[in-house]
Amino acid sequence: MTTADVDSERPGTGAESSPKESEGFDVFRDDWGIPHLRAGSALALARAQGHNAALDRAWQVETERHRVLGTTAAYLGAEALGWDRFARRARLADTARRCYERLTPETAAWVRAYVDGVNAGLAEGAARAPEFAAAGLAPGRWEPWTPLGVWLSTHILFAGFPTKLWREEVARRLGDDRATLFATDGPGTSGSNGWLLTGARTTTGAPVIAGDPHRFIEDPGVYQQIRLACPEFDVVGLAVPGVPGIAHFGHAGGVAWAITNAMADYQDLYREQVRRTADGGVEALGPDGWYRVHAHTETVEVAGGEPETVEIVETDRGPVIIGDVTGEADGDSADAPVVVSLRYPPRVTGDLGFDVLPALLRARTVADLDTALDGWVEPVNVVLAADTTGATLHRVAGHVPVRSHENRLRVVPAHDPAYAWREGAEPTPRTEVDTATGTAVMANERGLAAPLGIEFAPPHRAHRIRELLGTPPGAGARGLTGPPWSAGDMAAVHTDTRLASSRQLLSLLAWAPDLGPDAERLRDRLLRWDRHMDADSTAATLYSRLRADVVHRLAAHPALRPVTGDADPWRSPAYPPLFRPWLAAVPRIGYALETLLTVGLLPYEDRLAIVAASAEAVAANRDAPLPWGEVHRVAPWQALPGAASEEVWPGLAGDHDCVLSTSSVPGITDLFARGPAARYVWDLARREDSLWVVPFGASGVPGSAHHRDQSDLWASGRPAPVTTDWNLLHRTEESTTTMTTTPEPTVSTVVPALRPAVHEQKVEGFGVVRLVPVDPAADADLLHGWVTEERARFWGMADHTREQVQEIYEFVDSLPTHHAYLALRDGVPAALFQTYEPDADPVGECYDVQPGDFGIHLLIAPAEGEGAGAGAVKGYTDALLTAFIGYVFSDPAHLRVVVEPDARNEKALARMVRVGFELGPEIEKPEKTARLAFLTRAALGLA
């Protein structure tokens, strides 16, 4: 690379100078509309990235925010209800809040800056995106912890914990020794390819890293091509919209990195025994006996349907995600109702690994990257990295808890201490890049990460990549010329379509007895087939037909009947619909077909007979097979209200076990929902020779010139160049130096759960109650909703507007003698609590104020409000009062609590007496007739 080349890449050089103000930023785009962001500081750059995500991906990032909160059904309808129930029950948002609180101040400021950018751009981004109008949805406001929630919700299913439910059903129906019979890279997991060539194997003498993450294909795509440049760093890579930085695939100039899913097991399912108590609470059986657990209810709104109430229960293992609490104890017998809790590392440790993200951007060498990755949490990944010195890295990164091997296999009993997590985490394996071959490969196979998991991808992709890379270009990989390898040569590996897993089925076909003439011709054709799932191959389509028929005949075989047909686990009402992809027998058989045709579950003669019968059936089909690319089309997931898109999606070559892993579901459909969510080639010699592509385009805005302009490239396997010369980029009008930023968080700038508490108290059997100051502006909507309900008529604000409510609490906030607090139960707003000094309040004119008197007001949140649950748990208000009184009497100067509820509020008066208050006289106030009540320290034994 020449000096001129280096200068043209630097953030402060090029046709346009960088912003003069460190808080501003510039936005450039290449010919594909890919954003290149440049700013004067890392914080300004984070704001720029958030702002760009809001403009280019407004609908996508807002959908992700709603997924974190479990509120997507409110605009997507009943089909989104399954996810919303899970998100609420798994407590994703609350976990994200916890993890945000544990960030270092520097990382927290960086994340907040990103959120500032999102909030600043959302209104404009939403105006560009027609989905908002179609859904009748207005953009919301992002909280500082929202990006952590996006990351968590995106990856919570990566480890495939629902597979344990499938193994549990298989073991119960077929026997414990068959629990892993169907083990393979199943429908819910996510895989990838990645490979590294050392400088000894490349045309430039510098390393090359390439690969493609295989995920569910989404529209817009889950990965965004982006460049982030400031004086501290200049990184190109694939970002996750809604999350700052570049986590998984990046090139920082001096060092580049990529990951694949390690297929580690780091989430556990516990079989719980729970029961309802007489007062409406919930108890669970633990190693030390029955104990009270957290429980509250939330309401999920459903577009076009009735709201649904969800009970949130969390035991000492984790949140309950399957099953409901009944009136009596649920036993541990086979017939007992299924109640299962989920234990996952961030919920336990309060750490999502976000402190790693800015460190990755600042990495200059493999050693820097390696040190940063020691703090990685999830998902657990295999990492390949290299730098310009030739140094390489091949390791696992992530948090795998230490516990019994049985935890990884099955649902384990919650009350047995043998299955508890132990201190620390499993060591993460690492190895050296093979100097003899100059290559390293990662493709989710049982390799480096084997000690950390149970199920891995079949080895075919990894073996094929090694085979291709072990052969000089042109000799083994079709379409390549001339050794050694260049960045441009990597496309032939990315797009290789050989299906090695077809061997066993074709071998049985070769020996299938007594075939008729048509079936003989089919056999001859398939045995002559080159086993490449090419887009123009009709033989590939015939093979898929044969495979699908074999899958269904296997499903009908008596040996598998206990898990198929009417007995199929996916039909069980015990499991939420969200987990059906992991519990459906036919897809499981399809993905495990190679194993089921090899092992001794079925006699060899039965396997031959099944394949022969399938050959006859397929041969009898007189419909001429279409080319594979005509039937094997992508079926992306889209968060669209109402009718599904009628867009005709591209057809591709490849199949599940090809390097070009476009995963249809054998026996179900030839369409594929999982495939290369991006492709990348990182050249460590010249970054500008790097390459990348995504399925559709850089923009998530329908109708944009860059909404679909990469589709043809992606479908044909041609990558786009990574442009790094600022002089070749186009500066846009999105640049700004005047964006409003959020200052260091104070009481009034953060979500209630993240504000400093004036008091925190754990109430046994109820949860943790925290009192945080009211922010009149930020909390106006919440408070207005509470005080204007009919049930709050005694509060005296039933006819107030939102603005009037805000003004009242701004006035209260200005007084040194009066204070307003939100009471949070386990982070969720549960009540409004106000305190005052009686001699500075009109009530002081109505009775003889004594030294040490301290007045309080209390308004419980709506019974059916999100996170409230006052109507669902007996003793709810008493539990809150316990915390409030604890706060008041924590100050020794407070000798007596004074309350003055409306004299007509018989429930409130009865509650006060029950707690220990002594009723006083009625008093006349301008707005009501009140009844005084007093609670002394002596009454509580505190004198």
KEKOLDO-559821 format. One record per residue (C-alpha): x, y, z. Coordinates in steps of 0.5 Angstrom, whole numbers, plus 500, padded with zeros to 3 digits. Each point is the difference from the previous one (the first is absolute). Example, Ala and Ser with C-alpha at 12.3 -4.5 7.8 and 13.67 -1.06 7.14 Angstrom:
<atoms>
ATOM   px   py   pz
ATOM  525  491  516
ATOM  502  507  498
</atoms>
This chain:
<atoms>
ATOM   px   py   pz
ATOM  500  500  500
ATOM  503  507  498
ATOM  500  506  504
ATOM  495  503  496
ATOM  495  494  501
ATOM  501  501  507
ATOM  499  507  501
ATOM  493  499  495
ATOM  498  495  506
ATOM  501  505  506
ATOM  494  503  503
ATOM  503  507  499
ATOM  502  500  493
ATOM  496  499  493
ATOM  496  505  496
ATOM  496  502  506
ATOM  503  502  507
ATOM  497  497  506
ATOM  496  504  504
ATOM  503  506  504
ATOM  496  498  506
ATOM  501  494  504
ATOM  493  499  501
ATOM  498  500  493
ATOM  501  495  495
ATOM  500  499  492
ATOM  496  494  496
ATOM  503  498  494
ATOM  497  494  495
ATOM  503  496  495
ATOM  497  498  493
ATOM  496  494  504
ATOM  497  505  505
ATOM  504  497  506
ATOM  501  506  505
ATOM  508  502  502
ATOM  499  504  506
ATOM  505  505  503
ATOM  501  504  506
ATOM  505  504  505
ATOM  499  495  506
ATOM  497  493  501
ATOM  494  503  504
ATOM  498  504  494
ATOM  501  494  495
ATOM  496  496  505
ATOM  494  505  499
ATOM  502  500  493
ATOM  499  492  499
ATOM  493  501  504
ATOM  498  505  496
ATOM  501  496  494
ATOM  497  494  502
ATOM  494  504  502
ATOM  500  503  492
ATOM  501  494  497
ATOM  497  495  504
ATOM  495  503  504
ATOM  494  495  499
ATOM  505  494  502
ATOM  503  504  506
ATOM  494  502  503
ATOM  497  492  499
ATOM  506  498  503
ATOM  499  505  506
ATOM  493  497  500
ATOM  502  493  500
ATOM  504  502  506
ATOM  494  502  504
ATOM  496  495  498
ATOM  495  505  496
ATOM  500  498  493
ATOM  493  496  500
ATOM  497  507  501
ATOM  501  502  493
ATOM  502  493  497
ATOM  494  497  502
ATOM  499  493  504
ATOM  506  496  496
ATOM  505  504  504
ATOM  497  499  506
ATOM  504  493  502
ATOM  507  505  499
ATOM  497  505  505
ATOM  498  495  505
ATOM  507  497  500
ATOM  503  507  500
ATOM  496  502  506
ATOM  501  493  504
ATOM  507  500  498
ATOM  501  507  503
ATOM  504  502  494
ATOM  499  508  502
ATOM  502  499  507
ATOM  506  496  498
ATOM  502  505  496
ATOM  499  506  505
ATOM  504  496  505
ATOM  506  499  495
ATOM  500  507  498
ATOM  501  502  508
ATOM  506  496  500
ATOM  503  503  494
ATOM  507  504  501
ATOM  498  508  500
ATOM  504  500  493
ATOM  496  495  497
ATOM  493  502  503
ATOM  502  507  497
ATOM  501  497  493
ATOM  494  496  500
ATOM  496  507  502
ATOM  503  503  495
ATOM  498  495  495
ATOM  493  501  503
ATOM  500  507  499
ATOM  501  499  493
ATOM  494  495  499
ATOM  495  505  504
ATOM  503  506  496
ATOM  499  496  493
ATOM  493  496  501
ATOM  495  505  498
ATOM  503  501  494
ATOM  502  493  498
ATOM  493  498  502
ATOM  497  505  495
ATOM  504  497  495
ATOM  498  493  501
ATOM  493  498  498
ATOM  499  495  505
ATOM  499  504  506
ATOM  493  503  496
ATOM  498  493  498
ATOM  500  498  507
ATOM  498  507  503
ATOM  506  500  505
ATOM  504  506  502
ATOM  507  499  502
ATOM  502  499  507
ATOM  506  503  504
ATOM  506  495  501
ATOM  503  500  507
ATOM  507  499  502
ATOM  499  493  501
ATOM  496  498  494
ATOM  506  498  495
ATOM  502  495  506
ATOM  493  497  499
ATOM  501  500  493
ATOM  506  496  500
ATOM  497  495  505
ATOM  493  499  496
ATOM  504  499  494
ATOM  504  495  503
ATOM  496  497  506
ATOM  498  494  495
ATOM  507  499  497
ATOM  502  494  505
ATOM  494  496  498
ATOM  498  499  507
ATOM  493  497  498
ATOM  504  494  497
ATOM  500  498  507
ATOM  492  499  500
ATOM  501  496  493
ATOM  505  496  503
ATOM  496  499  507
ATOM  494  498  495
ATOM  504  495  496
ATOM  503  497  507
ATOM  493  499  503
ATOM  497  497  494
ATOM  506  496  496
ATOM  505  499  506
ATOM  505  504  504
ATOM  505  497  495
ATOM  497  503  494
ATOM  500  507  503
ATOM  505  503  495
ATOM  498  495  494
ATOM  498  506  496
ATOM  506  504  502
ATOM  502  505  495
ATOM  500  508  498
ATOM  492  500  501
ATOM  495  505  498
ATOM  501  505  505
ATOM  508  501  500
ATOM  504  504  496
ATOM  506  498  497
ATOM  506  504  496
ATOM  506  498  496
ATOM  506  504  501
ATOM  507  499  497
ATOM  507  503  501
ATOM  506  499  495
ATOM  507  502  503
ATOM  505  505  496
ATOM  503  493  497
ATOM  494  498  496
ATOM  498  507  497
ATOM  502  504  494
ATOM  502  506  505
ATOM  504  497  505
ATOM  495  502  505
ATOM  494  496  504
ATOM  493  500  497
ATOM  494  499  504
ATOM  493  498  497
ATOM  493  497  501
ATOM  493  501  501
ATOM  495  499  506
ATOM  494  496  499
ATOM  494  503  503
ATOM  493  501  499
ATOM  500  504  494
ATOM  496  506  502
ATOM  497  506  496
ATOM  504  505  501
ATOM  506  496  502
ATOM  502  499  507
ATOM  507  502  498
ATOM  502  507  497
ATOM  506  502  496
ATOM  503  506  504
ATOM  507  504  501
ATOM  501  503  506
ATOM  506  505  500
ATOM  502  505  505
ATOM  508  502  503
ATOM  500  494  504
ATOM  498  495  495
ATOM  497  498  493
ATOM  497  494  499
ATOM  495  497  495
ATOM  496  494  501
ATOM  493  497  501
ATOM  496  503  506
ATOM  493  498  503
ATOM  495  506  499
ATOM  498  502  507
ATOM  507  498  503
ATOM  506  505  500
ATOM  507  498  498
ATOM  502  494  495
ATOM  500  494  504
ATOM  500  494  496
ATOM  504  501  493
ATOM  505  506  500
ATOM  506  503  496
ATOM  503  505  504
ATOM  506  501  495
ATOM  505  497  505
ATOM  496  494  502
ATOM  494  496  498
ATOM  496  495  503
ATOM  494  496  499
ATOM  495  495  503
ATOM  496  494  500
ATOM  495  497  505
ATOM  504  495  504
ATOM  494  496  502
ATOM  501  500  507
ATOM  495  499  505
ATOM  500  505  505
ATOM  492  501  502
ATOM  496  495  504
ATOM  493  498  501
ATOM  498  497  507
ATOM  493  496  502
ATOM  497  504  505
ATOM  495  498  505
ATOM  496  507  502
ATOM  493  501  504
ATOM  496  506  501
ATOM  499  502  507
ATOM  494  502  504
ATOM  502  507  499
ATOM  500  500  493
ATOM  508  499  500
ATOM  504  495  497
ATOM  505  495  503
ATOM  505  496  497
ATOM  504  493  502
ATOM  507  501  501
ATOM  506  496  503
ATOM  498  503  507
ATOM  493  499  499
ATOM  494  505  498
ATOM  501  507  500
ATOM  497  506  497
ATOM  501  503  493
ATOM  499  506  496
ATOM  494  500  496
ATOM  496  506  497
ATOM  495  501  494
ATOM  501  504  494
ATOM  495  501  494
ATOM  502  499  493
ATOM  496  504  495
ATOM  498  496  493
ATOM  498  504  494
ATOM  493  498  498
ATOM  499  495  506
ATOM  499  500  508
ATOM  506  502  504
ATOM  503  494  504
ATOM  503  500  507
ATOM  506  497  501
ATOM  503  498  507
ATOM  507  501  501
ATOM  503  495  505
ATOM  508  499  501
ATOM  503  495  505
ATOM  507  500  502
ATOM  502  496  494
ATOM  497  505  495
ATOM  493  503  497
ATOM  495  495  499
ATOM  499  499  492
ATOM  496  494  499
ATOM  493  498  504
ATOM  496  504  505
ATOM  499  500  508
ATOM  494  496  502
ATOM  497  500  507
ATOM  503  494  502
ATOM  508  497  500
ATOM  502  498  494
ATOM  503  493  501
ATOM  506  497  497
ATOM  496  494  497
ATOM  500  499  492
ATOM  493  502  500
ATOM  501  507  504
ATOM  499  506  496
ATOM  506  503  497
ATOM  503  506  503
ATOM  507  502  497
ATOM  505  505  502
ATOM  506  503  496
ATOM  506  502  503
ATOM  505  504  496
ATOM  506  503  501
ATOM  499  508  499
ATOM  494  499  505
ATOM  504  497  505
ATOM  506  504  500
ATOM  498  507  497
ATOM  505  500  495
ATOM  499  499  492
ATOM  507  502  498
ATOM  498  507  497
ATOM  507  503  503
ATOM  503  495  495
ATOM  497  504  494
ATOM  504  507  500
ATOM  506  496  502
ATOM  499  496  493
ATOM  500  507  496
ATOM  506  502  504
ATOM  504  494  498
ATOM  507  500  496
ATOM  502  493  501
ATOM  498  493  501
ATOM  503  501  507
ATOM  495  506  501
ATOM  494  496  497
ATOM  502  494  504
ATOM  500  504  507
ATOM  494  503  498
ATOM  496  493  499
ATOM  502  498  507
ATOM  494  504  502
ATOM  495  497  495
ATOM  494  497  502
ATOM  495  498  495
ATOM  498  497  495
ATOM  506  495  501
ATOM  504  501  494
ATOM  506  497  496
ATOM  505  506  498
ATOM  505  500  495
ATOM  504  506  499
ATOM  507  503  497
ATOM  504  506  500
ATOM  504  503  495
ATOM  506  497  503
ATOM  498  494  499
ATOM  498  498  507
ATOM  493  495  500
ATOM  495  498  505
ATOM  496  494  500
ATOM  496  500  507
ATOM  493  499  503
ATOM  497  506  504
ATOM  494  501  504
ATOM  497  498  507
ATOM  499  492  501
ATOM  497  499  507
ATOM  503  494  504
ATOM  495  495  502
ATOM  498  493  499
ATOM  501  496  493
ATOM  492  498  501
ATOM  499  508  500
ATOM  502  500  493
ATOM  496  494  497
ATOM  493  501  504
ATOM  495  504  504
ATOM  503  498  507
ATOM  496  501  507
ATOM  500  506  503
ATOM  500  498  507
ATOM  506  495  499
ATOM  507  504  502
ATOM  504  496  496
ATOM  498  504  494
ATOM  501  507  503
ATOM  505  504  496
ATOM  507  501  504
ATOM  505  505  500
ATOM  503  503  494
ATOM  500  498  493
ATOM  503  494  496
ATOM  507  502  496
ATOM  499  502  493
ATOM  504  496  495
ATOM  505  502  496
ATOM  505  498  494
ATOM  505  502  496
ATOM  499  501  492
ATOM  503  494  497
ATOM  507  502  497
ATOM  500  494  495
ATOM  494  502  496
ATOM  500  507  502
ATOM  492  500  501
ATOM  495  500  506
ATOM  493  498  499
ATOM  494  501  504
ATOM  493  497  498
ATOM  496  498  506
ATOM  503  493  500
ATOM  502  496  506
ATOM  507  503  501
ATOM  503  505  504
ATOM  494  502  504
ATOM  498  492  501
ATOM  501  500  508
ATOM  495  506  500
ATOM  494  497  496
ATOM  496  494  499
ATOM  497  501  493
ATOM  504  502  494
ATOM  500  501  492
ATOM  501  494  496
ATOM  508  501  498
ATOM  498  500  493
ATOM  501  508  499
ATOM  506  500  504
ATOM  503  494  496
ATOM  498  503  493
ATOM  503  507  502
ATOM  507  496  502
ATOM  500  496  494
ATOM  499  506  495
ATOM  505  504  504
ATOM  505  495  500
ATOM  500  500  492
ATOM  503  505  496
ATOM  495  504  497
ATOM  498  497  493
ATOM  501  493  502
ATOM  495  499  505
ATOM  495  506  500
ATOM  496  501  494
ATOM  501  507  497
ATOM  507  502  503
ATOM  507  501  496
ATOM  507  500  503
ATOM  503  499  507
ATOM  500  503  505
ATOM  494  503  503
ATOM  497  507  499
ATOM  494  503  503
ATOM  496  500  494
ATOM  501  492  500
ATOM  496  499  506
ATOM  494  501  496
ATOM  501  493  498
ATOM  500  497  507
ATOM  494  504  502
ATOM  496  498  494
ATOM  502  492  500
ATOM  494  496  500
ATOM  502  493  501
ATOM  495  496  504
ATOM  505  495  504
ATOM  494  498  504
ATOM  496  497  494
ATOM  505  494  500
ATOM  496  495  505
ATOM  494  501  496
ATOM  503  499  493
ATOM  503  494  503
ATOM  494  497  502
ATOM  497  502  494
ATOM  505  496  496
ATOM  499  494  504
ATOM  492  500  500
ATOM  497  494  497
ATOM  495  498  495
ATOM  499  507  497
ATOM  495  501  494
ATOM  502  503  494
ATOM  499  508  502
ATOM  503  499  506
ATOM  506  497  497
ATOM  501  506  495
ATOM  499  504  507
ATOM  506  497  503
ATOM  504  500  494
ATOM  499  507  499
ATOM  502  502  508
ATOM  506  495  500
ATOM  503  504  494
ATOM  498  506  504
ATOM  506  504  502
ATOM  497  502  507
ATOM  500  507  499
ATOM  494  504  502
ATOM  501  505  494
ATOM  494  505  498
ATOM  500  497  493
ATOM  500  493  502
ATOM  493  496  499
ATOM  504  494  503
ATOM  500  504  507
ATOM  493  501  500
ATOM  499  492  499
ATOM  504  499  506
ATOM  496  505  504
ATOM  494  496  498
ATOM  503  493  502
ATOM  503  503  506
ATOM  493  503  502
ATOM  496  493  499
ATOM  505  496  504
ATOM  499  505  506
ATOM  493  499  500
ATOM  500  492  499
ATOM  505  500  506
ATOM  495  504  504
ATOM  495  495  499
ATOM  505  494  502
ATOM  497  497  506
ATOM  507  501  503
ATOM  499  508  500
ATOM  493  500  501
ATOM  500  501  508
ATOM  503  507  497
ATOM  496  501  494
ATOM  493  501  497
ATOM  495  501  506
ATOM  505  499  505
ATOM  505  506  497
ATOM  502  504  506
ATOM  499  506  496
ATOM  492  499  501
ATOM  501  500  508
ATOM  496  505  503
ATOM  506  500  506
ATOM  504  504  495
ATOM  500  507  498
ATOM  499  501  492
ATOM  506  504  500
ATOM  504  493  501
ATOM  497  496  495
ATOM  505  501  495
ATOM  505  496  505
ATOM  494  495  501
ATOM  498  498  493
ATOM  502  493  499
ATOM  500  500  492
ATOM  505  506  500
ATOM  504  496  505
ATOM  500  494  496
ATOM  502  504  494
ATOM  506  503  503
ATOM  502  494  503
ATOM  499  496  494
ATOM  507  498  498
ATOM  500  497  507
ATOM  494  496  500
ATOM  502  497  494
ATOM  506  498  503
ATOM  499  498  507
ATOM  497  493  502
ATOM  493  503  502
ATOM  497  497  494
ATOM  502  494  497
ATOM  504  500  494
ATOM  495  497  496
ATOM  495  505  502
ATOM  504  505  498
ATOM  501  497  493
ATOM  492  499  500
ATOM  499  507  502
ATOM  505  503  495
ATOM  497  496  494
ATOM  493  501  502
ATOM  502  508  499
ATOM  503  499  494
ATOM  494  497  497
ATOM  496  505  502
ATOM  504  506  498
ATOM  501  496  493
ATOM  492  500  499
ATOM  500  508  501
ATOM  499  502  493
ATOM  502  507  501
ATOM  506  502  497
ATOM  505  503  505
ATOM  501  507  500
ATOM  508  502  501
ATOM  501  500  507
ATOM  501  508  501
ATOM  493  501  497
ATOM  497  496  506
ATOM  505  501  505
ATOM  499  508  502
ATOM  501  504  506
ATOM  494  501  505
ATOM  503  506  504
ATOM  496  502  507
ATOM  497  506  499
ATOM  497  504  506
ATOM  494  503  496
ATOM  493  501  503
ATOM  494  497  496
ATOM  501  496  493
ATOM  507  497  499
ATOM  504  503  494
ATOM  499  497  493
ATOM  507  502  498
ATOM  503  494  496
ATOM  506  499  503
ATOM  507  497  497
ATOM  502  493  499
ATOM  506  497  502
ATOM  505  494  499
ATOM  502  496  506
ATOM  497  496  506
ATOM  500  499  508
ATOM  507  496  500
ATOM  503  504  494
ATOM  506  506  501
ATOM  494  504  497
ATOM  496  498  505
ATOM  493  502  498
ATOM  495  496  505
ATOM  494  497  498
ATOM  496  496  504
ATOM  500  493  497
ATOM  493  497  500
ATOM  497  506  501
ATOM  502  505  495
ATOM  505  502  495
ATOM  500  507  502
ATOM  506  502  504
ATOM  499  505  506
ATOM  507  499  502
ATOM  506  502  496
ATOM  506  505  500
ATOM  498  506  503
ATOM  506  503  497
ATOM  507  498  497
ATOM  507  504  502
ATOM  507  499  497
ATOM  505  504  505
ATOM  507  501  496
ATOM  505  502  505
ATOM  505  503  495
ATOM  495  505  497
ATOM  494  501  503
ATOM  497  503  494
ATOM  500  493  497
ATOM  496  498  505
ATOM  493  497  498
ATOM  493  500  503
ATOM  492  499  498
ATOM  494  499  503
ATOM  493  497  498
ATOM  496  506  498
ATOM  503  507  500
ATOM  503  505  505
ATOM  494  504  501
ATOM  494  497  504
ATOM  495  505  497
ATOM  495  497  494
ATOM  501  504  494
ATOM  507  502  501
ATOM  505  499  495
ATOM  504  496  505
ATOM  495  496  502
ATOM  501  494  496
ATOM  506  502  496
ATOM  504  494  503
ATOM  495  495  498
ATOM  503  498  494
ATOM  507  500  503
ATOM  498  496  506
ATOM  496  495  496
ATOM  506  499  495
ATOM  506  499  505
ATOM  503  507  497
ATOM  502  504  506
ATOM  501  508  500
ATOM  506  504  501
ATOM  502  503  507
ATOM  501  507  498
ATOM  505  504  505
ATOM  502  506  496
ATOM  496  506  502
ATOM  502  503  494
ATOM  495  495  496
ATOM  495  500  505
ATOM  494  505  500
ATOM  498  505  505
ATOM  493  500  502
ATOM  496  506  503
ATOM  499  495  506
ATOM  506  503  503
ATOM  499  504  507
ATOM  504  504  505
ATOM  494  502  504
ATOM  496  494  502
ATOM  498  501  507
ATOM  503  495  505
ATOM  498  497  507
ATOM  505  502  506
ATOM  503  496  505
ATOM  493  496  503
ATOM  497  504  506
ATOM  494  498  503
ATOM  496  503  494
ATOM  503  497  494
ATOM  500  493  502
ATOM  494  495  500
ATOM  497  499  507
ATOM  504  493  501
ATOM  506  503  499
ATOM  500  506  504
ATOM  503  500  507
ATOM  496  498  505
ATOM  499  503  507
ATOM  497  494  503
ATOM  501  493  498
ATOM  497  494  504
ATOM  498  493  499
ATOM  494  498  502
ATOM  499  492  501
ATOM  496  496  495
ATOM  499  507  497
ATOM  506  502  497
ATOM  505  506  500
ATOM  496  507  501
ATOM  504  506  498
ATOM  498  507  500
ATOM  503  505  495
ATOM  498  507  499
ATOM  495  502  495
ATOM  502  504  494
ATOM  494  504  498
ATOM  501  501  493
ATOM  503  492  499
ATOM  494  497  504
ATOM  494  505  498
ATOM  497  495  495
ATOM  501  494  506
ATOM  497  505  505
ATOM  494  503  496
ATOM  498  493  499
ATOM  500  498  507
ATOM  497  506  503
ATOM  494  501  495
ATOM  497  493  501
ATOM  494  499  503
ATOM  503  496  506
ATOM  504  506  501
ATOM  495  505  501
ATOM  502  501  507
ATOM  506  503  498
ATOM  497  506  497
ATOM  503  500  493
ATOM  494  496  496
ATOM  499  506  495
ATOM  507  502  499
ATOM  504  501  494
ATOM  507  497  499
ATOM  503  507  500
ATOM  496  501  507
ATOM  503  494  503
ATOM  507  502  498
ATOM  499  507  502
ATOM  498  497  507
ATOM  506  496  501
ATOM  505  505  498
ATOM  497  504  505
ATOM  501  495  505
ATOM  507  499  498
ATOM  501  507  501
ATOM  499  499  507
ATOM  505  498  506
ATOM  494  498  504
ATOM  496  495  495
ATOM  503  495  496
ATOM  497  495  495
ATOM  503  493  499
ATOM  498  494  495
ATOM  500  493  504
ATOM  503  495  496
ATOM  499  493  501
ATOM  506  496  497
ATOM  501  506  495
ATOM  493  500  498
ATOM  496  507  502
ATOM  495  497  505
ATOM  497  507  504
ATOM  501  507  501
ATOM  503  502  507
ATOM  500  507  502
ATOM  502  503  507
ATOM  500  507  503
ATOM  501  504  506
ATOM  493  501  504
ATOM  502  507  502
ATOM  501  502  493
ATOM  494  497  497
ATOM  493  502  501
ATOM  498  494  504
ATOM  504  503  505
ATOM  495  505  501
ATOM  495  495  502
ATOM  503  496  506
ATOM  505  501  505
ATOM  507  499  497
ATOM  505  496  504
ATOM  507  500  500
ATOM  503  494  496
ATOM  493  500  496
ATOM  501  498  492
ATOM  495  500  495
ATOM  499  495  494
ATOM  495  499  495
ATOM  500  493  496
ATOM  497  498  493
ATOM  500  493  498
ATOM  501  499  492
ATOM  494  497  496
ATOM  499  492  502
ATOM  501  498  493
ATOM  505  505  498
ATOM  507  497  497
ATOM  504  498  505
ATOM  495  502  506
ATOM  496  494  502
ATOM  496  503  506
ATOM  494  496  499
ATOM  504  494  499
ATOM  504  499  506
ATOM  496  501  507
ATOM  504  504  505
ATOM  503  504  494
ATOM  499  507  503
ATOM  502  498  507
ATOM  506  497  497
ATOM  501  507  497
ATOM  498  504  507
ATOM  506  495  503
ATOM  505  503  496
ATOM  497  508  500
ATOM  500  499  508
ATOM  507  497  500
ATOM  502  506  496
ATOM  497  506  504
ATOM  502  497  507
ATOM  507  499  497
ATOM  501  507  502
ATOM  500  500  508
ATOM  497  507  500
ATOM  494  497  497
ATOM  496  498  506
ATOM  492  500  497
ATOM  498  498  493
ATOM  494  505  498
ATOM  495  498  495
ATOM  493  503  498
ATOM  496  496  495
ATOM  493  502  498
ATOM  495  498  505
ATOM  496  496  495
ATOM  506  496  498
ATOM  498  494  505
ATOM  505  495  497
ATOM  506  505  501
ATOM  498  501  507
ATOM  499  493  502
ATOM  507  499  497
ATOM  503  505  504
ATOM  497  497  506
ATOM  502  493  498
ATOM  507  502  500
ATOM  500  504  506
ATOM  498  507  499
ATOM  495  503  506
ATOM  494  504  497
ATOM  500  507  501
ATOM  494  505  499
ATOM  497  502  493
ATOM  503  507  498
ATOM  497  504  494
ATOM  504  502  494
ATOM  499  504  494
ATOM  500  494  496
ATOM  497  495  505
ATOM  498  498  507
ATOM  506  496  502
ATOM  501  495  506
ATOM  506  501  504
ATOM  504  493  502
ATOM  507  500  503
ATOM  505  494  501
ATOM  506  501  505
ATOM  506  497  501
ATOM  498  497  507
ATOM  494  497  496
ATOM  505  496  496
ATOM  505  498  506
ATOM  505  505  497
ATOM  500  505  506
</atoms>
